[in-house]
Amino acid sequence: MTGQRRGLSMGRLALFSLGSAAAVLALATVVLAILKPGPVLGLIIVLAGVGGAILAMGLASTRMTRRALDGSADDEGSAGEQGGDPGTGSPR
């Protein structure tokens, strides 16, 4: 499977997105356990962890989606070069 692009799998997308968010939240938990901050600093760390988890989910899903759809964009571009409609491949 070297060099081949995979299609977009919703299960894999969900697994990687939630996995990246869980990793960021676990990191925030470790930081809280090590530092043992007061209430205000603890709240800031927790909010940064939640924001980081949302960011990680967005980055992982965007990257996977773009990677999966780049191959199909090449296929559509070749249909457009042949004079067909890129969406359906039919003549205009």
Order of alpha helices (4+ residues) and beta strands (2+ residues): alpha-alpha
